[in-house]
Amino acid sequence: MPVYFIQAGEDGPIKIGFARDVGRRIANMRVANPAPLKLRANIPGDARDERAFHARFANLRVRGEWFRPNDELLRFIAAMPAPDNASKRRGRPSHLVGTPLSDWMAANGIDDDALAAALEIDRSTVSRFRRGKHRPSAKTIEKIAVLTNGAVQPNSFFGLPPAEMAAA
């Protein structure tokens, strides 16, 4: 199910949610919303991803799943694939999870056992992160970013460009 970013009006709040059918979700939302709604982005994800985005932008929360559209959130959305392309994808992008983590581990001579010990998680879980079979929790993503001194950023786990690229 995609995680979506829908904006109310030209400069209104942005709803971050997830739904099996984003088109149907927008149609249902239009019934109760006086402002025109625009799908700004949608990417493959689930409830855990939605919660991670809610946590990331918690300082912008207006109410519930609605967030103020400041520069940080708008740049983040602008770095995502266009909604038309994203809605046609099946499954996760090939670069979604694991590549930056695998690269960092290889460059630093870190194996699954060592990373698992540092993160205080199971070795098989690290293997799944590294191979893109599983996405870490928001808390573990933060631990990985700190442990790697920012070489592996939270965006890496959502198939998005690094934050400095998204801000450009």
Residue pairs with C-beta under 8 A, 6 or more apart in sequence:
1 18
1 19
1 20
1 45
1 46
2 18
2 19
2 22
2 42
2 43
2 44
2 45
2 86
2 87
3 16
3 17
3 18
3 42
3 43
3 44
3 45
3 46
3 49
3 50
3 53
4 15
4 16
4 17
4 18
4 19
4 22
4 25
4 39
4 41
4 42
5 14
5 15
5 16
5 39
5 40
5 41
5 42
5 77
5 80
6 14
6 15
6 17
6 25
6 26
6 29
6 37
6 38
6 39
6 40
7 13
7 14
7 15
7 37
7 38
7 40
7 69
8 14
8 15
8 33
8 35
8 36
8 37
8 66
9 35
9 36
11 69
12 35
12 69
13 62
13 66
13 67
13 68
13 69
14 40
14 66
14 67
14 68
14 69
14 73
14 77
15 29
15 65
15 66
15 67
16 50
16 53
16 54
16 57
16 65
16 67
17 25
17 50
17 65
18 45
18 46
18 47
18 49
18 50
19 25
22 39
22 42
22 87
26 37
26 39
29 37
30 37
39 83
40 77
40 83
41 77
41 80
41 81
41 82
41 83
41 86
42 83
42 86
42 87
43 80
43 81
43 86
43 158
43 159
43 160
44 86
44 89
44 91
44 92
44 93
44 96
44 159
45 158
48 135
48 137
48 138
49 135
49 158
50 65
51 138
52 137
52 138
52 141
52 154
54 61
54 65
55 138
56 138
56 154
57 67
57 72
57 73
57 76
60 67
60 68
60 70
60 72
60 73
61 67
61 68
62 68
67 73
75 166
75 167
76 160
76 166
78 166
79 155
79 160
79 161
79 165
79 166
80 86
80 160
81 89
92 132
92 159
93 159
95 159
96 132
96 135
96 157
96 158
96 159
97 129
97 132
97 133
97 134
97 135
97 156
97 157
97 159
98 129
98 130
98 131
98 132
99 132
99 156
100 151
100 152
100 153
100 156
101 129
101 130
101 144
101 148
101 152
101 156
102 130
102 131
104 110
104 148
104 151
104 152
105 111
105 112
105 115
105 130
112 123
112 124
112 126
112 127
112 130
113 123
115 126
115 147
116 122
116 123
116 125
116 126
118 147
119 126
119 140
119 143
119 144
119 147
121 140
125 134
127 133
128 134
129 135
129 136
129 140
129 144
135 157
136 144
136 157
138 154
141 154
141 157
142 154
144 152
145 152
145 153
145 154
153 162
153 163
155 161
155 162
155 163
155 166
156 162
160 166
